Amino acid sequence: MSGTYDQHLTCADCGHDFVWSAREQDFYREKGFQQPRRCKDCNRARKERRESGDRGGDARGNR
């Protein structure tokens, strides 16, 4: 590892804290990814909504 430490982040969706491990940070850095904004549960739920065609909001498309 590159001397990075686990970070505690707050999920943008549910507001809960989650740990972004040093290992995950190294992986993200190698791939050129940005720091995550959502916890794993919210990421999973968001992906499932996207795959089912649900974009959020009401029937008129309002969020």
C-alpha positions as CSV (number, residue, x, y, z in Angstrom):
1,M,0.0,0.0,0.0
2,S,1.0,3.6,-0.5
3,G,0.8,4.9,3.1
4,T,-2.9,5.7,2.7
5,Y,-5.2,5.3,5.7
6,D,-8.9,4.2,5.9
7,Q,-11.2,7.2,5.6
8,H,-14.6,7.7,7.1
9,L,-17.0,9.2,4.5
10,T,-20.7,10.2,4.7
11,C,-23.1,8.7,2.1
12,A,-24.8,11.4,-0.1
13,D,-28.0,9.4,-0.1
14,C,-28.6,7.9,3.3
15,G,-26.3,10.1,5.4
16,H,-24.6,7.2,7.2
17,D,-20.9,7.0,7.6
18,F,-18.9,4.3,5.8
19,V,-15.3,3.4,5.6
20,W,-13.3,3.8,2.4
21,S,-10.4,1.5,3.0
22,A,-6.8,2.3,2.1
23,R,-6.9,-0.7,-0.3
24,E,-10.1,0.7,-2.0
25,Q,-8.4,4.1,-2.3
26,D,-5.4,2.6,-4.0
27,F,-7.7,0.7,-6.5
28,Y,-9.7,3.9,-7.2
29,R,-6.4,5.9,-7.8
30,E,-5.1,3.2,-10.2
31,K,-8.3,3.3,-12.2
32,G,-8.6,7.1,-12.2
33,F,-11.9,6.9,-10.2
34,Q,-13.1,9.7,-7.9
35,Q,-13.8,9.3,-4.3
36,P,-17.1,7.4,-3.7
37,R,-20.2,9.5,-2.7
38,R,-22.4,6.6,-1.7
39,C,-22.1,3.6,0.7
40,K,-22.2,0.2,-0.9
41,D,-25.9,-0.4,0.0
42,C,-27.0,2.9,-1.6
43,N,-24.8,2.2,-4.6
44,R,-26.4,-1.3,-5.0
45,A,-29.9,0.2,-4.6
46,R,-29.1,3.0,-7.2
47,K,-27.8,0.4,-9.7
48,E,-30.9,-1.8,-9.2
49,R,-33.2,1.3,-9.8
50,R,-31.2,2.2,-12.9
51,E,-31.4,-1.3,-14.3
52,S,-35.1,-1.5,-13.7
53,G,-35.7,1.8,-15.5
54,D,-36.7,3.8,-12.4
55,R,-35.1,7.2,-12.5
56,G,-36.7,8.4,-9.3
57,G,-39.3,11.1,-9.0
58,D,-43.0,10.9,-9.9
59,A,-44.8,9.7,-13.0
60,R,-44.2,13.1,-14.7
61,G,-40.5,12.9,-14.2
62,N,-40.3,15.3,-11.3
63,R,-37.8,14.5,-8.7
